[in-house]
Amino acid sequence: VSIPVVKRRVNALKNLQVKCAHIEAKFYEEVHELERKYAALYQPLFDKRSDIVKAAYEPTEEECEWKADEEEELTEEMKEKAKVEEEKKDEEKEDPKGVPEFWLTVFKNVDLLSDMLQEHDEPILKHLQDIKVKFSDPGQPMSFSLEFNFEPNEFFTNTLLTKTYKMRSEPDENDPFSFDGPEIMGCTGCTIDWTKGKNITLKTIKKKQKHKGRGTVRTVTKTVPNDSFFNFFTPPDVPESGDLDEDSEAVLAADFEIGHFIRERIVPRAVLYFTGEAIEDDDDDYDEEGEEADDEVRP
């Protein structure tokens, strides 16, 4: 805008926009309070889900009745799993307890999570019994925690692993127009008390070193980081300055996306990710790339 009098009025409009952003921030604070309130209502149902999965509760005949759509079918993976379970049943002559490998199957069915999984993670995730979301208390800075509950196992002594995400829900003074609701500002994991020899986040490698003067060669053993889902619990530290190198920034951006997805989608709808139905719904949200290109007029 080149005319000074109009530019002056546009500045007034921008100031109104900043005030809107601050009202929007209050709106999201109240949304957070609503989420907290309804989380308490959902939790008894999620607790019952957990009890069924880990065989602490056997649902009644009435609770097990389900009117399936005629078209509704189990995914190929679920059919295969059922077949394997049937074979196991024949061998053991004993029904499986609860819903075996429930959370591991959820993770394997979701690309965002399966990309993090390594083969050596799977035996550990078979012991995962529940994932819970906990919201910050009223009056506290906005945050949420993911709680991963494990049954006693041979890999670590923890029965609870946690990941907490700190959020900001007010406009940045230096860039108020970028405000688009609460954003994750940082996260903290927890210490995993690994059993000796079971820490899959580290691996031992052997390197040969040649002495510069004598020319002799020696073999050195080094412990280096290893790819694993459990690195999720040791995110990069964010310095007070907020400056991060590119690698750490990429890791944290992916981490925030995963934390948000577990909170918003996985925990509320776990059974549908287990059966694969939620994945089909997610796929329906996207069009195939390049479809529009077919309609282009070519000379």
C-alpha positions as CSV (number, residue, x, y, z in Angstrom):
1,V,0.0,0.0,0.0
2,S,1.7,3.2,-1.2
3,I,-0.9,5.9,-0.1
4,P,0.1,6.9,3.5
5,V,-3.4,7.5,4.8
6,V,-4.5,4.0,3.6
7,K,-1.4,2.4,5.0
8,R,-2.2,4.0,8.3
9,R,-5.6,2.4,8.3
10,V,-4.1,-1.0,7.3
11,N,-1.9,-0.8,10.4
12,A,-5.0,-0.3,12.5
13,L,-6.4,-3.5,10.9
14,K,-3.2,-5.4,11.7
15,N,-3.5,-4.3,15.4
16,L,-7.1,-5.6,15.4
17,Q,-5.7,-8.9,14.0
18,V,-3.2,-9.2,16.8
19,K,-6.1,-8.7,19.3
20,C,-8.0,-11.5,17.5
21,A,-4.9,-13.8,17.9
22,H,-5.0,-13.2,21.6
23,I,-8.7,-14.1,21.8
24,E,-8.0,-17.2,19.7
25,A,-5.3,-18.2,22.3
26,K,-7.9,-18.0,25.1
27,F,-10.2,-20.1,23.0
28,Y,-7.6,-22.8,22.7
29,E,-6.9,-22.7,26.4
30,E,-10.6,-23.4,27.0
31,V,-10.5,-26.2,24.4
32,H,-7.6,-27.7,26.4
33,E,-9.7,-27.6,29.6
34,L,-12.6,-29.3,27.7
35,E,-10.2,-32.0,26.5
36,R,-9.1,-32.6,30.0
37,K,-12.7,-32.8,31.2
38,Y,-13.7,-35.3,28.5
39,A,-10.5,-37.3,28.9
40,A,-11.7,-38.2,32.4
41,L,-15.0,-39.5,30.9
42,Y,-13.2,-41.5,28.2
43,Q,-10.7,-43.1,30.7
44,P,-13.0,-45.7,32.3
45,L,-13.7,-47.0,28.7
46,F,-10.0,-47.0,27.9
47,D,-9.3,-48.8,31.2
48,K,-11.8,-51.5,30.3
49,R,-10.2,-51.8,26.8
50,S,-6.8,-52.3,28.5
51,D,-8.3,-55.0,30.8
52,I,-9.7,-56.9,27.9
53,V,-6.4,-56.7,25.9
54,K,-4.3,-57.9,28.8
55,A,-6.8,-60.6,29.9
56,A,-7.7,-58.9,33.2
57,Y,-11.3,-58.9,32.2
58,E,-13.3,-61.3,30.0
59,P,-16.2,-59.5,28.2
60,T,-19.7,-60.9,28.5
61,E,-21.6,-62.5,25.6
62,E,-23.6,-59.3,25.3
63,E,-20.5,-57.1,25.2
64,C,-19.1,-59.3,22.4
65,E,-22.1,-59.0,20.1
66,W,-21.2,-57.0,17.0
67,K,-23.4,-56.5,14.0
68,A,-20.8,-56.5,11.3
69,D,-21.4,-55.0,7.8
70,E,-21.7,-57.6,5.1
71,E,-18.7,-56.0,3.4
72,E,-16.7,-55.8,6.5
73,E,-13.7,-58.2,6.4
74,L,-10.6,-58.7,8.4
75,T,-7.4,-57.4,6.8
76,E,-5.1,-60.0,5.3
77,E,-2.7,-59.5,8.1
78,M,-5.5,-60.2,10.7
79,K,-6.5,-63.3,8.7
80,E,-2.9,-64.5,8.8
81,K,-2.7,-63.8,12.5
82,A,-6.0,-65.6,13.2
83,K,-4.6,-68.6,11.2
84,V,-1.4,-68.6,13.3
85,E,-3.4,-68.4,16.5
86,E,-5.6,-71.3,15.3
87,E,-2.5,-73.4,14.6
88,K,-1.1,-72.4,18.0
89,K,-4.4,-73.4,19.6
90,D,-4.3,-76.8,18.0
91,E,-0.8,-77.3,19.4
92,E,-1.5,-76.0,22.8
93,K,-5.2,-76.8,23.1
94,E,-5.5,-73.6,24.9
95,D,-7.2,-70.3,24.0
96,P,-4.9,-67.2,23.8
97,K,-5.2,-64.7,26.6
98,G,-6.7,-61.3,26.0
99,V,-5.8,-59.8,22.6
100,P,-2.3,-61.0,21.8
101,E,0.2,-58.4,20.5
102,F,-2.6,-55.7,20.4
103,W,-0.4,-52.6,20.5
104,L,2.4,-54.1,18.5
105,T,-0.1,-54.8,15.7
106,V,-1.4,-51.2,16.0
107,F,2.2,-49.9,15.5
108,K,2.9,-52.2,12.6
109,N,-0.3,-51.2,10.9
110,V,0.5,-47.5,11.0
111,D,3.2,-46.3,8.6
112,L,4.2,-43.4,10.8
113,L,4.9,-45.8,13.7
114,S,6.1,-48.8,11.7
115,D,8.8,-46.7,10.1
116,M,10.3,-46.4,13.7
117,L,10.1,-50.1,14.4
118,Q,13.1,-52.4,14.1
119,E,13.0,-56.1,14.3
120,H,14.7,-56.1,17.7
121,D,11.9,-53.8,19.1
122,E,9.1,-56.2,18.4
123,P,9.7,-58.7,21.2
124,I,9.7,-55.8,23.7
125,L,6.5,-54.2,22.3
126,K,4.7,-57.5,22.8
127,H,4.8,-56.6,26.5
128,L,3.2,-53.2,25.9
129,Q,-0.2,-53.3,27.7
130,D,-1.6,-49.8,27.3
131,I,-0.9,-46.2,26.2
132,K,-2.6,-43.4,28.1
133,V,-2.7,-39.6,27.5
134,K,-2.5,-37.3,30.5
135,F,-3.2,-33.6,30.3
136,S,-1.6,-30.9,32.4
137,D,-3.6,-29.8,35.5
138,P,-5.6,-26.5,35.5
139,G,-3.4,-23.5,36.0
140,Q,-0.3,-25.3,34.9
141,P,1.6,-24.6,31.7
142,M,-0.1,-26.4,28.8
143,S,1.3,-29.9,28.2
144,F,0.4,-33.5,27.7
145,S,2.1,-36.8,28.5
146,L,2.0,-40.2,26.8
147,E,2.3,-43.1,29.3
148,F,3.4,-46.5,28.0
149,N,2.5,-49.3,30.4
150,F,4.5,-52.5,30.2
151,E,4.0,-55.8,31.9
152,P,7.2,-57.1,33.7
153,N,9.7,-58.3,31.1
154,E,13.3,-59.4,30.6
155,F,14.4,-56.2,28.8
156,F,14.0,-53.4,31.4
157,T,12.8,-53.0,34.9
158,N,10.4,-50.1,34.2
159,T,6.7,-50.8,34.0
160,L,6.0,-47.2,32.9
161,L,7.7,-45.2,30.2
162,T,6.7,-41.6,29.7
163,K,7.0,-38.8,27.1
164,T,5.9,-35.3,28.0
165,Y,5.2,-32.6,25.4
166,K,5.3,-28.9,26.4
167,M,3.0,-26.7,24.4
168,R,2.6,-22.9,23.9
169,S,-0.8,-21.4,23.3
170,E,-0.2,-17.7,22.9
171,P,1.0,-15.7,19.9
172,D,4.7,-15.0,19.5
173,E,5.2,-11.3,20.2
174,N,7.6,-11.0,17.3
175,D,5.4,-12.9,14.9
176,P,1.8,-12.8,16.1
177,F,0.3,-13.5,12.7
178,S,1.8,-17.0,12.6
179,F,-0.3,-18.1,15.5
180,D,-2.5,-21.1,14.5
181,G,-3.4,-22.7,17.8
182,P,-1.3,-24.5,20.4
183,E,2.1,-25.8,19.2
184,I,4.6,-28.2,20.7
185,M,7.6,-26.4,22.0
186,G,9.7,-29.2,23.4
187,C,9.5,-32.7,24.9
188,T,11.2,-34.7,27.6
189,G,11.5,-38.5,27.8
190,C,12.5,-40.8,30.6
191,T,15.4,-43.1,31.6
192,I,14.9,-46.7,30.6
193,D,16.5,-49.1,33.2
194,W,17.7,-51.7,30.8
195,T,18.6,-55.2,32.0
196,K,22.3,-55.9,31.4
197,G,23.0,-56.9,27.8
198,K,19.4,-56.0,26.7
199,N,19.8,-52.3,25.7
200,I,18.8,-52.4,22.0
201,T,19.4,-48.6,21.6
202,L,23.2,-49.3,21.6
203,K,25.3,-51.7,19.6
204,T,28.9,-52.8,19.8
205,I,31.1,-52.5,16.7
206,K,34.7,-53.5,16.2
207,K,37.1,-51.1,14.3
208,K,40.6,-51.7,13.2
209,Q,43.1,-49.0,13.9
210,K,46.6,-48.7,12.3
211,H,49.4,-47.2,14.4
212,K,50.9,-44.3,12.5
213,G,54.5,-44.9,13.4
214,R,54.9,-48.7,13.9
215,G,52.3,-49.8,11.4
216,T,50.8,-52.3,13.8
217,V,47.0,-52.9,13.7
218,R,44.8,-53.2,16.7
219,T,41.0,-53.9,17.0
220,V,39.0,-51.5,19.1
221,T,35.5,-52.2,20.4
222,K,33.1,-49.2,20.4
223,T,29.6,-48.7,21.6
224,V,27.5,-46.6,19.2
225,P,23.8,-45.7,19.0
226,N,21.5,-48.2,17.3
227,D,18.2,-47.5,15.5
228,S,15.2,-48.4,17.7
229,F,11.7,-47.3,18.6
230,F,12.9,-46.8,22.1
231,N,15.1,-43.8,21.1
232,F,11.6,-42.1,21.2
233,F,12.2,-41.7,24.9
234,T,15.5,-39.8,24.6
235,P,14.7,-36.9,22.3
236,P,17.4,-34.2,21.5
237,D,17.7,-31.5,24.2
238,V,16.5,-28.1,23.1
239,P,19.1,-25.4,24.2
240,E,17.7,-22.3,26.0
241,S,18.6,-20.3,22.9
242,G,16.3,-22.6,20.9
243,D,19.0,-23.0,18.2
244,L,19.2,-26.6,16.9
245,D,21.3,-28.2,14.2
246,E,19.4,-29.5,11.1
247,D,19.5,-33.1,12.2
248,S,18.1,-32.4,15.6
249,E,15.4,-30.1,14.1
250,A,14.3,-32.9,11.8
251,V,14.3,-35.5,14.6
252,L,12.2,-33.2,16.8
253,A,9.8,-32.3,14.0
254,A,9.1,-36.0,13.3
255,D,8.9,-36.6,17.1
256,F,6.3,-33.9,17.5
257,E,4.2,-35.3,14.6
258,I,4.3,-38.8,16.2
259,G,3.4,-37.6,19.7
260,H,0.5,-35.6,18.3
261,F,-0.7,-38.6,16.2
262,I,-0.6,-41.0,19.1
263,R,-2.5,-38.5,21.3
264,E,-5.1,-37.5,18.6
265,R,-5.6,-40.8,16.7
266,I,-4.0,-43.9,18.1
267,V,-5.1,-43.8,21.8
268,P,-8.7,-42.8,21.1
269,R,-9.2,-45.3,18.2
270,A,-6.7,-48.1,18.9
271,V,-9.0,-51.0,18.0
272,L,-9.7,-49.5,14.6
273,Y,-5.9,-49.3,13.9
274,F,-5.6,-52.9,15.2
275,T,-8.2,-54.1,12.7
276,G,-7.0,-51.8,9.9
277,E,-10.3,-50.0,9.5
278,A,-8.9,-46.6,10.7
279,I,-6.1,-46.9,8.2
280,E,-8.7,-47.3,5.3
281,D,-10.4,-44.2,6.7
282,D,-7.1,-42.3,6.8
283,D,-6.4,-43.3,3.2
284,D,-9.8,-42.0,2.1
285,D,-8.7,-38.5,3.2
286,Y,-6.1,-38.4,0.5
287,D,-6.3,-38.3,-3.3
288,E,-3.8,-40.1,-5.5
289,E,-1.1,-37.6,-6.6
290,G,-1.1,-36.9,-10.3
291,E,-4.8,-37.7,-10.8
292,E,-5.5,-34.1,-11.8
293,A,-2.8,-34.3,-14.5
294,D,-4.9,-36.6,-16.5
295,D,-7.5,-33.8,-17.0
296,E,-4.9,-31.4,-18.4
297,V,-5.5,-30.3,-22.0
298,R,-2.4,-31.2,-24.1
299,P,-1.6,-29.5,-27.4
